[in-house]
């Protein structure tokens, strides 16, 4: 009889050990392994802070790893999270492709994966539980829609071509691919709008400045518009434009993406014309999802962040409300 009771108890323990939500059921702290892209922009710094603060607030043990914008470092970090048997892995993939093998390893180890900020290009979507982040294609569309309706640019288009230079984000990254796609989709119906140069500035201020210098050298006063895939590259480019003796925001109209505080400061100074919002404050929602996943709850496969567009004329009023 005693033996039978013991066997039932061990069976229950065994079932519990393979049940999602064990950490919570046992009152243990959830362990989250998070692999961050790097620290390439003001946006990324705010994103990291949001994740760290929210994990601490929710009592989740965070194992944080900075990949310094290298995919190999992210893969190493994910493998180490698997070896440490964390409860959940979350990461923001630096580029879109090349993730299947490591994601299959996580799946084999029964560790759920959450994609945050950026998605991956993989056919088997059972390799991750959900993807939370912005709609980057829509951000590109919003930038283009703002541009074609901006009165000084409308005037210019009525007279002749509007020459655009584009600073792209990191090559192969979801935001670089999608922001280009969304922007071009809108411009397709606008024959006067021409992208005359397009190059990566790797989402950094330093590279944004360097590439803008090259654009100015090649095209000079022909440039009417700068479209930058993030604010940091636009801020770097503003410096290059000023050093070339031109007025950013006037001689060259600038639209970029993120809506970080630095962009609002540049708009208030009249040097940037519009920023399209991409919120990095994903921490609270991510921690909620981590808890739900561990509790075995059903969650949507895609969660899109809600965002706005901020032209220069609202910058001063909006600035005090900005959180990043
Ligand atoms: O993935 C989001 C993008 O990555 C942000 O727009 C950019 O600033 C960051 O580096």
py3Dmol code that shows the C-alpha trace and the ligand (Angstrom):
import py3Dmol

protein = """\
ATOM      1  CA  UNK A   1       0.000   0.000   0.000  1.00  0.00           C
ATOM      2  CA  UNK A   2       2.773   2.359   1.074  1.00  0.00           C
ATOM      3  CA  UNK A   3       4.617   1.515  -2.132  1.00  0.00           C
ATOM      4  CA  UNK A   4       1.530   2.335  -4.259  1.00  0.00           C
ATOM      5  CA  UNK A   5       1.166   5.793  -2.594  1.00  0.00           C
ATOM      6  CA  UNK A   6       4.860   6.465  -3.230  1.00  0.00           C
ATOM      7  CA  UNK A   7       4.485   5.522  -6.900  1.00  0.00           C
ATOM      8  CA  UNK A   8       1.504   7.827  -7.373  1.00  0.00           C
ATOM      9  CA  UNK A   9       3.422  10.700  -5.729  1.00  0.00           C
ATOM     10  CA  UNK A  10       6.459  10.183  -7.971  1.00  0.00           C
ATOM     11  CA  UNK A  11       4.248  10.038 -11.049  1.00  0.00           C
ATOM     12  CA  UNK A  12       2.623  13.371 -10.109  1.00  0.00           C
ATOM     13  CA  UNK A  13       6.053  14.927  -9.587  1.00  0.00           C
ATOM     14  CA  UNK A  14       7.191  13.580 -12.950  1.00  0.00           C
ATOM     15  CA  UNK A  15       4.133  15.051 -14.727  1.00  0.00           C
ATOM     16  CA  UNK A  16       4.700  18.411 -12.989  1.00  0.00           C
ATOM     17  CA  UNK A  17       8.319  18.428 -14.103  1.00  0.00           C
ATOM     18  CA  UNK A  18       7.224  18.431 -17.770  1.00  0.00           C
ATOM     19  CA  UNK A  19       4.302  20.789 -17.397  1.00  0.00           C
ATOM     20  CA  UNK A  20       4.582  24.386 -18.603  1.00  0.00           C
ATOM     21  CA  UNK A  21       4.148  26.703 -15.672  1.00  0.00           C
ATOM     22  CA  UNK A  22       6.243  24.582 -13.363  1.00  0.00           C
ATOM     23  CA  UNK A  23       8.341  27.527 -12.218  1.00  0.00           C
ATOM     24  CA  UNK A  24       5.171  29.379 -11.266  1.00  0.00           C
ATOM     25  CA  UNK A  25       3.445  26.305  -9.855  1.00  0.00           C
ATOM     26  CA  UNK A  26       6.413  25.713  -7.577  1.00  0.00           C
ATOM     27  CA  UNK A  27       6.552  29.370  -6.574  1.00  0.00           C
ATOM     28  CA  UNK A  28      10.032  29.656  -8.133  1.00  0.00           C
ATOM     29  CA  UNK A  29      11.202  32.779  -9.930  1.00  0.00           C
ATOM     30  CA  UNK A  30      10.880  32.612 -13.701  1.00  0.00           C
ATOM     31  CA  UNK A  31      14.229  32.777 -15.516  1.00  0.00           C
ATOM     32  CA  UNK A  32      14.265  34.669 -18.824  1.00  0.00           C
ATOM     33  CA  UNK A  33      17.251  34.608 -21.182  1.00  0.00           C
ATOM     34  CA  UNK A  34      17.293  37.735 -23.349  1.00  0.00           C
ATOM     35  CA  UNK A  35      19.663  38.303 -26.255  1.00  0.00           C
ATOM     36  CA  UNK A  36      19.804  41.966 -27.257  1.00  0.00           C
ATOM     37  CA  UNK A  37      21.079  43.228 -30.637  1.00  0.00           C
ATOM     38  CA  UNK A  38      23.558  45.703 -29.155  1.00  0.00           C
ATOM     39  CA  UNK A  39      23.681  49.344 -28.126  1.00  0.00           C
ATOM     40  CA  UNK A  40      23.755  50.927 -31.581  1.00  0.00           C
ATOM     41  CA  UNK A  41      21.125  53.631 -31.035  1.00  0.00           C
ATOM     42  CA  UNK A  42      19.221  55.770 -28.542  1.00  0.00           C
ATOM     43  CA  UNK A  43      16.253  53.487 -29.328  1.00  0.00           C
ATOM     44  CA  UNK A  44      18.186  50.352 -28.352  1.00  0.00           C
ATOM     45  CA  UNK A  45      19.362  51.898 -25.058  1.00  0.00           C
ATOM     46  CA  UNK A  46      15.748  52.688 -24.162  1.00  0.00           C
ATOM     47  CA  UNK A  47      14.656  49.170 -25.181  1.00  0.00           C
ATOM     48  CA  UNK A  48      17.310  47.547 -22.973  1.00  0.00           C
ATOM     49  CA  UNK A  49      16.348  49.756 -20.030  1.00  0.00           C
ATOM     50  CA  UNK A  50      12.672  48.945 -20.471  1.00  0.00           C
ATOM     51  CA  UNK A  51      13.407  45.190 -20.455  1.00  0.00           C
ATOM     52  CA  UNK A  52      15.699  45.365 -17.403  1.00  0.00           C
ATOM     53  CA  UNK A  53      13.309  47.582 -15.404  1.00  0.00           C
ATOM     54  CA  UNK A  54      10.239  45.478 -16.217  1.00  0.00           C
ATOM     55  CA  UNK A  55      11.966  42.177 -15.361  1.00  0.00           C
ATOM     56  CA  UNK A  56      13.022  43.601 -11.984  1.00  0.00           C
ATOM     57  CA  UNK A  57       9.516  44.949 -11.365  1.00  0.00           C
ATOM     58  CA  UNK A  58       7.881  41.611 -12.183  1.00  0.00           C
ATOM     59  CA  UNK A  59      10.353  39.552 -10.144  1.00  0.00           C
ATOM     60  CA  UNK A  60      11.648  37.741 -13.221  1.00  0.00           C
ATOM     61  CA  UNK A  61      15.318  36.694 -13.168  1.00  0.00           C
ATOM     62  CA  UNK A  62      16.844  38.167 -16.301  1.00  0.00           C
ATOM     63  CA  UNK A  63      19.925  36.711 -17.970  1.00  0.00           C
ATOM     64  CA  UNK A  64      20.838  39.529 -20.364  1.00  0.00           C
ATOM     65  CA  UNK A  65      23.335  39.266 -23.193  1.00  0.00           C
ATOM     66  CA  UNK A  66      24.498  42.061 -25.556  1.00  0.00           C
ATOM     67  CA  UNK A  67      25.424  40.705 -29.025  1.00  0.00           C
ATOM     68  CA  UNK A  68      27.239  43.832 -30.215  1.00  0.00           C
ATOM     69  CA  UNK A  69      25.306  43.650 -33.487  1.00  0.00           C
ATOM     70  CA  UNK A  70      26.708  40.212 -34.390  1.00  0.00           C
ATOM     71  CA  UNK A  71      24.457  37.266 -35.208  1.00  0.00           C
ATOM     72  CA  UNK A  72      27.100  34.749 -34.101  1.00  0.00           C
ATOM     73  CA  UNK A  73      27.042  36.297 -30.605  1.00  0.00           C
ATOM     74  CA  UNK A  74      23.253  35.999 -30.452  1.00  0.00           C
ATOM     75  CA  UNK A  75      23.396  32.338 -31.484  1.00  0.00           C
ATOM     76  CA  UNK A  76      26.050  31.685 -28.795  1.00  0.00           C
ATOM     77  CA  UNK A  77      23.898  33.429 -26.176  1.00  0.00           C
ATOM     78  CA  UNK A  78      20.797  31.420 -27.127  1.00  0.00           C
ATOM     79  CA  UNK A  79      22.789  28.165 -26.930  1.00  0.00           C
ATOM     80  CA  UNK A  80      24.044  29.150 -23.501  1.00  0.00           C
ATOM     81  CA  UNK A  81      20.454  29.916 -22.351  1.00  0.00           C
ATOM     82  CA  UNK A  82      19.447  26.447 -23.548  1.00  0.00           C
ATOM     83  CA  UNK A  83      22.338  24.875 -21.639  1.00  0.00           C
ATOM     84  CA  UNK A  84      21.307  26.806 -18.511  1.00  0.00           C
ATOM     85  CA  UNK A  85      17.719  25.521 -18.936  1.00  0.00           C
ATOM     86  CA  UNK A  86      16.078  28.949 -18.636  1.00  0.00           C
ATOM     87  CA  UNK A  87      12.260  28.985 -18.597  1.00  0.00           C
ATOM     88  CA  UNK A  88      11.843  31.295 -21.615  1.00  0.00           C
ATOM     89  CA  UNK A  89      14.183  32.749 -24.259  1.00  0.00           C
ATOM     90  CA  UNK A  90      13.449  36.126 -25.853  1.00  0.00           C
ATOM     91  CA  UNK A  91      15.531  37.911 -28.443  1.00  0.00           C
ATOM     92  CA  UNK A  92      15.569  40.677 -30.994  1.00  0.00           C
ATOM     93  CA  UNK A  93      17.234  39.152 -34.081  1.00  0.00           C
ATOM     94  CA  UNK A  94      19.915  41.387 -35.579  1.00  0.00           C
ATOM     95  CA  UNK A  95      19.198  40.034 -39.088  1.00  0.00           C
ATOM     96  CA  UNK A  96      16.234  38.097 -40.482  1.00  0.00           C
ATOM     97  CA  UNK A  97      17.795  34.878 -41.764  1.00  0.00           C
ATOM     98  CA  UNK A  98      19.882  32.005 -40.385  1.00  0.00           C
ATOM     99  CA  UNK A  99      17.976  31.229 -37.184  1.00  0.00           C
ATOM    100  CA  UNK A 100      16.336  27.845 -37.848  1.00  0.00           C
ATOM    101  CA  UNK A 101      19.078  25.573 -36.427  1.00  0.00           C
ATOM    102  CA  UNK A 102      19.331  27.333 -33.068  1.00  0.00           C
ATOM    103  CA  UNK A 103      15.564  27.774 -32.812  1.00  0.00           C
ATOM    104  CA  UNK A 104      15.151  24.043 -33.453  1.00  0.00           C
ATOM    105  CA  UNK A 105      17.581  23.389 -30.595  1.00  0.00           C
ATOM    106  CA  UNK A 106      15.447  25.529 -28.265  1.00  0.00           C
ATOM    107  CA  UNK A 107      12.317  23.708 -29.401  1.00  0.00           C
ATOM    108  CA  UNK A 108      13.955  20.318 -28.810  1.00  0.00           C
ATOM    109  CA  UNK A 109      14.856  21.479 -25.295  1.00  0.00           C
ATOM    110  CA  UNK A 110      11.184  22.535 -24.827  1.00  0.00           C
ATOM    111  CA  UNK A 111      12.141  26.145 -24.120  1.00  0.00           C
ATOM    112  CA  UNK A 112       9.599  28.590 -25.557  1.00  0.00           C
ATOM    113  CA  UNK A 113      11.006  31.471 -27.620  1.00  0.00           C
ATOM    114  CA  UNK A 114       9.515  34.973 -27.897  1.00  0.00           C
ATOM    115  CA  UNK A 115      10.661  37.305 -30.694  1.00  0.00           C
ATOM    116  CA  UNK A 116      10.718  40.951 -29.675  1.00  0.00           C
ATOM    117  CA  UNK A 117      11.140  44.076 -31.808  1.00  0.00           C
ATOM    118  CA  UNK A 118      12.350  42.225 -34.938  1.00  0.00           C
ATOM    119  CA  UNK A 119      11.130  39.021 -36.535  1.00  0.00           C
ATOM    120  CA  UNK A 120      12.921  36.221 -38.399  1.00  0.00           C
ATOM    121  CA  UNK A 121      12.431  34.936 -41.937  1.00  0.00           C
ATOM    122  CA  UNK A 122      11.739  31.235 -41.339  1.00  0.00           C
ATOM    123  CA  UNK A 123       9.021  28.985 -42.760  1.00  0.00           C
ATOM    124  CA  UNK A 124       8.356  27.006 -39.582  1.00  0.00           C
ATOM    125  CA  UNK A 125       6.560  29.429 -37.284  1.00  0.00           C
ATOM    126  CA  UNK A 126       6.240  26.764 -34.586  1.00  0.00           C
ATOM    127  CA  UNK A 127       9.823  27.715 -33.683  1.00  0.00           C
ATOM    128  CA  UNK A 128       8.588  30.734 -31.721  1.00  0.00           C
ATOM    129  CA  UNK A 129       5.530  31.359 -29.590  1.00  0.00           C
ATOM    130  CA  UNK A 130       4.852  34.953 -30.512  1.00  0.00           C
ATOM    131  CA  UNK A 131       6.375  38.061 -32.034  1.00  0.00           C
ATOM    132  CA  UNK A 132       5.847  41.399 -30.322  1.00  0.00           C
ATOM    133  CA  UNK A 133       6.982  44.576 -32.065  1.00  0.00           C
ATOM    134  CA  UNK A 134       6.276  47.314 -34.584  1.00  0.00           C
ATOM    135  CA  UNK A 135       5.026  47.018 -38.136  1.00  0.00           C
ATOM    136  CA  UNK A 136       8.148  48.257 -39.933  1.00  0.00           C
ATOM    137  CA  UNK A 137       6.540  48.256 -43.402  1.00  0.00           C
ATOM    138  CA  UNK A 138       3.828  50.545 -42.069  1.00  0.00           C
ATOM    139  CA  UNK A 139       6.490  52.843 -40.585  1.00  0.00           C
ATOM    140  CA  UNK A 140       8.051  53.194 -44.058  1.00  0.00           C
ATOM    141  CA  UNK A 141       4.624  53.947 -45.515  1.00  0.00           C
ATOM    142  CA  UNK A 142       3.974  56.555 -42.831  1.00  0.00           C
ATOM    143  CA  UNK A 143       7.284  58.309 -43.567  1.00  0.00           C
ATOM    144  CA  UNK A 144       6.494  58.430 -47.300  1.00  0.00           C
ATOM    145  CA  UNK A 145       2.902  59.541 -46.789  1.00  0.00           C
ATOM    146  CA  UNK A 146       4.036  62.364 -44.545  1.00  0.00           C
ATOM    147  CA  UNK A 147       6.661  63.392 -47.134  1.00  0.00           C
ATOM    148  CA  UNK A 148       4.416  63.509 -50.188  1.00  0.00           C
ATOM    149  CA  UNK A 149       1.910  65.626 -48.244  1.00  0.00           C
ATOM    150  CA  UNK A 150       4.440  68.038 -46.702  1.00  0.00           C
ATOM    151  CA  UNK A 151       3.556  71.454 -48.273  1.00  0.00           C
ATOM    152  CA  UNK A 152       7.114  72.571 -49.275  1.00  0.00           C
ATOM    153  CA  UNK A 153       7.706  69.169 -50.885  1.00  0.00           C
ATOM    154  CA  UNK A 154       4.335  69.266 -52.647  1.00  0.00           C
ATOM    155  CA  UNK A 155       5.325  72.634 -54.081  1.00  0.00           C
ATOM    156  CA  UNK A 156       8.660  71.255 -55.231  1.00  0.00           C
ATOM    157  CA  UNK A 157       6.996  68.229 -56.834  1.00  0.00           C
ATOM    158  CA  UNK A 158       4.646  70.528 -58.716  1.00  0.00           C
ATOM    159  CA  UNK A 159       7.685  72.135 -60.373  1.00  0.00           C
ATOM    160  CA  UNK A 160       9.976  69.142 -60.929  1.00  0.00           C
ATOM    161  CA  UNK A 161      11.676  66.101 -59.416  1.00  0.00           C
ATOM    162  CA  UNK A 162      12.119  65.532 -55.694  1.00  0.00           C
ATOM    163  CA  UNK A 163      15.515  63.927 -55.141  1.00  0.00           C
ATOM    164  CA  UNK A 164      15.728  61.662 -52.109  1.00  0.00           C
ATOM    165  CA  UNK A 165      18.736  60.063 -50.442  1.00  0.00           C
ATOM    166  CA  UNK A 166      18.112  57.117 -48.160  1.00  0.00           C
ATOM    167  CA  UNK A 167      20.109  55.962 -45.151  1.00  0.00           C
ATOM    168  CA  UNK A 168      19.250  52.315 -44.623  1.00  0.00           C
ATOM    169  CA  UNK A 169      19.515  50.395 -41.371  1.00  0.00           C
ATOM    170  CA  UNK A 170      21.671  47.310 -40.797  1.00  0.00           C
ATOM    171  CA  UNK A 171      21.902  45.174 -43.942  1.00  0.00           C
ATOM    172  CA  UNK A 172      19.616  42.141 -43.710  1.00  0.00           C
ATOM    173  CA  UNK A 173      17.723  43.410 -40.653  1.00  0.00           C
ATOM    174  CA  UNK A 174      13.929  43.380 -40.642  1.00  0.00           C
ATOM    175  CA  UNK A 175      13.560  47.147 -40.055  1.00  0.00           C
ATOM    176  CA  UNK A 176      15.945  47.997 -42.924  1.00  0.00           C
ATOM    177  CA  UNK A 177      14.184  45.643 -45.356  1.00  0.00           C
ATOM    178  CA  UNK A 178      10.651  46.600 -44.331  1.00  0.00           C
ATOM    179  CA  UNK A 179      11.102  50.358 -43.938  1.00  0.00           C
ATOM    180  CA  UNK A 180      12.544  50.498 -47.448  1.00  0.00           C
ATOM    181  CA  UNK A 181       9.686  48.379 -48.783  1.00  0.00           C
ATOM    182  CA  UNK A 182       6.927  50.486 -47.172  1.00  0.00           C
ATOM    183  CA  UNK A 183       8.501  53.780 -48.294  1.00  0.00           C
ATOM    184  CA  UNK A 184       8.953  52.592 -51.896  1.00  0.00           C
ATOM    185  CA  UNK A 185       5.419  51.181 -52.000  1.00  0.00           C
ATOM    186  CA  UNK A 186       3.968  54.679 -51.482  1.00  0.00           C
ATOM    187  CA  UNK A 187       6.449  56.372 -53.812  1.00  0.00           C
ATOM    188  CA  UNK A 188       5.600  53.973 -56.627  1.00  0.00           C
ATOM    189  CA  UNK A 189       2.540  56.063 -57.366  1.00  0.00           C
ATOM    190  CA  UNK A 190       4.576  59.303 -57.279  1.00  0.00           C
ATOM    191  CA  UNK A 191       6.744  59.536 -60.426  1.00  0.00           C
ATOM    192  CA  UNK A 192       8.330  62.867 -59.369  1.00  0.00           C
ATOM    193  CA  UNK A 193       9.852  61.314 -56.233  1.00  0.00           C
ATOM    194  CA  UNK A 194      13.219  59.696 -56.985  1.00  0.00           C
ATOM    195  CA  UNK A 195      15.569  57.852 -54.631  1.00  0.00           C
ATOM    196  CA  UNK A 196      18.889  58.903 -56.112  1.00  0.00           C
ATOM    197  CA  UNK A 197      21.186  57.280 -53.508  1.00  0.00           C
ATOM    198  CA  UNK A 198      20.601  54.565 -50.930  1.00  0.00           C
ATOM    199  CA  UNK A 199      23.174  53.053 -48.595  1.00  0.00           C
ATOM    200  CA  UNK A 200      23.407  51.508 -45.155  1.00  0.00           C
ATOM    201  CA  UNK A 201      24.374  53.624 -42.161  1.00  0.00           C
ATOM    202  CA  UNK A 202      24.021  50.589 -39.847  1.00  0.00           C
ATOM    203  CA  UNK A 203      21.577  52.442 -37.555  1.00  0.00           C
ATOM    204  CA  UNK A 204      24.425  54.458 -35.946  1.00  0.00           C
ATOM    205  CA  UNK A 205      25.114  58.209 -35.752  1.00  0.00           C
ATOM    206  CA  UNK A 206      28.746  57.827 -36.823  1.00  0.00           C
ATOM    207  CA  UNK A 207      27.890  55.803 -39.934  1.00  0.00           C
ATOM    208  CA  UNK A 208      24.923  58.063 -40.721  1.00  0.00           C
ATOM    209  CA  UNK A 209      27.255  61.059 -40.774  1.00  0.00           C
ATOM    210  CA  UNK A 210      29.910  59.296 -42.846  1.00  0.00           C
ATOM    211  CA  UNK A 211      27.464  58.099 -45.511  1.00  0.00           C
ATOM    212  CA  UNK A 212      25.693  61.469 -45.674  1.00  0.00           C
ATOM    213  CA  UNK A 213      29.079  63.116 -46.288  1.00  0.00           C
ATOM    214  CA  UNK A 214      29.549  60.776 -49.244  1.00  0.00           C
ATOM    215  CA  UNK A 215      26.025  61.523 -50.541  1.00  0.00           C
ATOM    216  CA  UNK A 216      26.712  65.271 -50.323  1.00  0.00           C
ATOM    217  CA  UNK A 217      30.031  64.898 -52.102  1.00  0.00           C
ATOM    218  CA  UNK A 218      28.384  62.965 -54.929  1.00  0.00           C
ATOM    219  CA  UNK A 219      25.100  64.872 -55.279  1.00  0.00           C
ATOM    220  CA  UNK A 220      25.599  68.236 -53.505  1.00  0.00           C
ATOM    221  CA  UNK A 221      22.666  70.639 -53.721  1.00  0.00           C
ATOM    222  CA  UNK A 222      20.707  68.197 -55.882  1.00  0.00           C
ATOM    223  CA  UNK A 223      19.521  66.491 -52.664  1.00  0.00           C
ATOM    224  CA  UNK A 224      16.057  67.659 -51.562  1.00  0.00           C
ATOM    225  CA  UNK A 225      15.159  64.997 -49.004  1.00  0.00           C
ATOM    226  CA  UNK A 226      16.842  62.618 -46.584  1.00  0.00           C
ATOM    227  CA  UNK A 227      14.919  59.534 -45.519  1.00  0.00           C
ATOM    228  CA  UNK A 228      16.756  57.837 -42.630  1.00  0.00           C
ATOM    229  CA  UNK A 229      15.654  54.439 -41.290  1.00  0.00           C
ATOM    230  CA  UNK A 230      16.305  55.703 -37.755  1.00  0.00           C
ATOM    231  CA  UNK A 231      16.735  58.968 -35.864  1.00  0.00           C
ATOM    232  CA  UNK A 232      20.340  58.302 -34.877  1.00  0.00           C
ATOM    233  CA  UNK A 233      21.474  58.160 -38.505  1.00  0.00           C
ATOM    234  CA  UNK A 234      19.444  61.320 -39.222  1.00  0.00           C
ATOM    235  CA  UNK A 235      21.158  63.100 -36.308  1.00  0.00           C
ATOM    236  CA  UNK A 236      24.575  62.037 -37.633  1.00  0.00           C
ATOM    237  CA  UNK A 237      23.567  63.221 -41.121  1.00  0.00           C
ATOM    238  CA  UNK A 238      22.414  66.599 -39.752  1.00  0.00           C
ATOM    239  CA  UNK A 239      25.993  67.210 -38.615  1.00  0.00           C
ATOM    240  CA  UNK A 240      27.302  66.330 -42.096  1.00  0.00           C
ATOM    241  CA  UNK A 241      24.766  68.658 -43.741  1.00  0.00           C
ATOM    242  CA  UNK A 242      25.753  71.558 -41.457  1.00  0.00           C
ATOM    243  CA  UNK A 243      29.440  70.940 -42.049  1.00  0.00           C
ATOM    244  CA  UNK A 244      28.706  71.127 -45.792  1.00  0.00           C
ATOM    245  CA  UNK A 245      27.294  74.629 -45.236  1.00  0.00           C
ATOM    246  CA  UNK A 246      23.648  73.647 -45.765  1.00  0.00           C
ATOM    247  CA  UNK A 247      20.632  73.986 -43.495  1.00  0.00           C
ATOM    248  CA  UNK A 248      19.153  70.640 -42.358  1.00  0.00           C
ATOM    249  CA  UNK A 249      15.361  70.813 -42.185  1.00  0.00           C
ATOM    250  CA  UNK A 250      15.296  73.627 -44.772  1.00  0.00           C
ATOM    251  CA  UNK A 251      17.725  73.005 -47.653  1.00  0.00           C
ATOM    252  CA  UNK A 252      17.247  69.288 -47.108  1.00  0.00           C
ATOM    253  CA  UNK A 253      13.949  68.015 -45.679  1.00  0.00           C
ATOM    254  CA  UNK A 254      14.540  65.150 -43.240  1.00  0.00           C
ATOM    255  CA  UNK A 255      12.184  62.375 -42.178  1.00  0.00           C
ATOM    256  CA  UNK A 256      13.324  59.525 -39.948  1.00  0.00           C
ATOM    257  CA  UNK A 257      11.983  56.781 -37.689  1.00  0.00           C
ATOM    258  CA  UNK A 258      11.938  56.023 -33.911  1.00  0.00           C
ATOM    259  CA  UNK A 259      10.762  59.286 -32.238  1.00  0.00           C
ATOM    260  CA  UNK A 260      13.557  59.308 -29.632  1.00  0.00           C
ATOM    261  CA  UNK A 261      14.127  62.426 -27.523  1.00  0.00           C
ATOM    262  CA  UNK A 262      17.139  63.385 -29.670  1.00  0.00           C
ATOM    263  CA  UNK A 263      14.818  63.624 -32.689  1.00  0.00           C
ATOM    264  CA  UNK A 264      12.442  65.920 -30.798  1.00  0.00           C
ATOM    265  CA  UNK A 265      15.376  68.153 -29.819  1.00  0.00           C
ATOM    266  CA  UNK A 266      16.453  68.287 -33.471  1.00  0.00           C
ATOM    267  CA  UNK A 267      12.879  69.125 -34.543  1.00  0.00           C
ATOM    268  CA  UNK A 268      12.584  71.880 -31.929  1.00  0.00           C
ATOM    269  CA  UNK A 269      15.861  73.313 -33.308  1.00  0.00           C
ATOM    270  CA  UNK A 270      14.280  73.204 -36.807  1.00  0.00           C
ATOM    271  CA  UNK A 271      16.793  70.658 -38.134  1.00  0.00           C
ATOM    272  CA  UNK A 272      14.547  67.605 -38.559  1.00  0.00           C
ATOM    273  CA  UNK A 273      11.094  67.748 -40.140  1.00  0.00           C
ATOM    274  CA  UNK A 274       9.325  64.598 -39.015  1.00  0.00           C
ATOM    275  CA  UNK A 275       9.847  61.429 -37.010  1.00  0.00           C
ATOM    276  CA  UNK A 276       7.725  58.297 -37.249  1.00  0.00           C
ATOM    277  CA  UNK A 277       7.287  56.522 -33.942  1.00  0.00           C
ATOM    278  CA  UNK A 278       8.721  53.055 -33.229  1.00  0.00           C
ATOM    279  CA  UNK A 279       8.332  52.310 -29.549  1.00  0.00           C
ATOM    280  CA  UNK A 280      11.184  50.570 -27.704  1.00  0.00           C
ATOM    281  CA  UNK A 281       9.176  50.344 -24.476  1.00  0.00           C
ATOM    282  CA  UNK A 282       8.397  46.671 -24.944  1.00  0.00           C
ATOM    283  CA  UNK A 283       9.476  45.506 -21.459  1.00  0.00           C
ATOM    284  CA  UNK A 284       6.118  45.520 -19.599  1.00  0.00           C
ATOM    285  CA  UNK A 285       4.294  43.673 -22.398  1.00  0.00           C
ATOM    286  CA  UNK A 286       7.166  41.219 -22.816  1.00  0.00           C
ATOM    287  CA  UNK A 287       7.187  40.297 -19.113  1.00  0.00           C
ATOM    288  CA  UNK A 288       3.413  39.797 -19.230  1.00  0.00           C
ATOM    289  CA  UNK A 289       3.878  37.422 -22.159  1.00  0.00           C
ATOM    290  CA  UNK A 290       6.692  35.553 -20.405  1.00  0.00           C
ATOM    291  CA  UNK A 291       4.393  34.917 -17.440  1.00  0.00           C
ATOM    292  CA  UNK A 292       1.543  33.817 -19.710  1.00  0.00           C
ATOM    293  CA  UNK A 293       3.783  31.453 -21.661  1.00  0.00           C
ATOM    294  CA  UNK A 294       5.089  29.872 -18.450  1.00  0.00           C
ATOM    295  CA  UNK A 295       1.506  29.552 -17.198  1.00  0.00           C
ATOM    296  CA  UNK A 296       0.664  27.677 -20.402  1.00  0.00           C
ATOM    297  CA  UNK A 297      -1.833  30.330 -21.571  1.00  0.00           C
ATOM    298  CA  UNK A 298      -2.768  30.760 -25.243  1.00  0.00           C
ATOM    299  CA  UNK A 299      -1.267  33.943 -26.687  1.00  0.00           C
ATOM    300  CA  UNK A 300      -1.605  35.590 -30.099  1.00  0.00           C
ATOM    301  CA  UNK A 301       1.111  34.774 -32.629  1.00  0.00           C
ATOM    302  CA  UNK A 302       1.651  38.461 -33.481  1.00  0.00           C
ATOM    303  CA  UNK A 303       1.311  41.523 -31.249  1.00  0.00           C
ATOM    304  CA  UNK A 304       1.727  44.871 -33.026  1.00  0.00           C
ATOM    305  CA  UNK A 305       2.829  47.970 -31.116  1.00  0.00           C
ATOM    306  CA  UNK A 306       0.657  51.086 -31.500  1.00  0.00           C
ATOM    307  CA  UNK A 307       2.548  54.138 -32.746  1.00  0.00           C
ATOM    308  CA  UNK A 308       2.129  57.657 -34.158  1.00  0.00           C
ATOM    309  CA  UNK A 309       3.768  60.226 -36.450  1.00  0.00           C
ATOM    310  CA  UNK A 310       5.314  63.456 -35.081  1.00  0.00           C
ATOM    311  CA  UNK A 311       5.934  66.358 -37.475  1.00  0.00           C
ATOM    312  CA  UNK A 312       8.093  69.314 -36.442  1.00  0.00           C
ATOM    313  CA  UNK A 313       5.143  71.572 -35.580  1.00  0.00           C
ATOM    314  CA  UNK A 314       4.023  69.341 -32.678  1.00  0.00           C
ATOM    315  CA  UNK A 315       7.524  68.633 -31.341  1.00  0.00           C
ATOM    316  CA  UNK A 316       7.680  71.283 -28.593  1.00  0.00           C
ATOM    317  CA  UNK A 317       4.238  70.354 -27.256  1.00  0.00           C
ATOM    318  CA  UNK A 318       4.941  66.597 -27.319  1.00  0.00           C
ATOM    319  CA  UNK A 319       8.485  66.716 -25.966  1.00  0.00           C
ATOM    320  CA  UNK A 320       7.559  66.744 -22.232  1.00  0.00           C
ATOM    321  CA  UNK A 321       5.465  63.578 -22.750  1.00  0.00           C
ATOM    322  CA  UNK A 322       8.248  61.572 -24.346  1.00  0.00           C
ATOM    323  CA  UNK A 323       9.507  58.653 -22.269  1.00  0.00           C
ATOM    324  CA  UNK A 324      12.535  57.669 -24.377  1.00  0.00           C
TER     325      UNK A 324
END
"""
ligand_1 = """\
10
LIG
O 14.660 47.318 -34.569
C 14.393 48.627 -34.250
C 15.456 49.518 -34.791
O 16.708 49.122 -34.277
C 15.350 50.965 -34.425
O 14.621 51.729 -35.321
C 16.769 51.395 -34.480
O 17.024 52.642 -33.942
C 17.397 50.266 -33.792
O 18.729 50.206 -33.821
"""
view = py3Dmol.view(width=600, height=400)
view.addModel(protein, "pdb")
view.setStyle({"model": 0}, {"cartoon": {"style": "trace"}})
view.addModel(ligand_1, "xyz")
view.setStyle({"model": 1}, {"stick": {}})
view.zoomTo()
view.show()
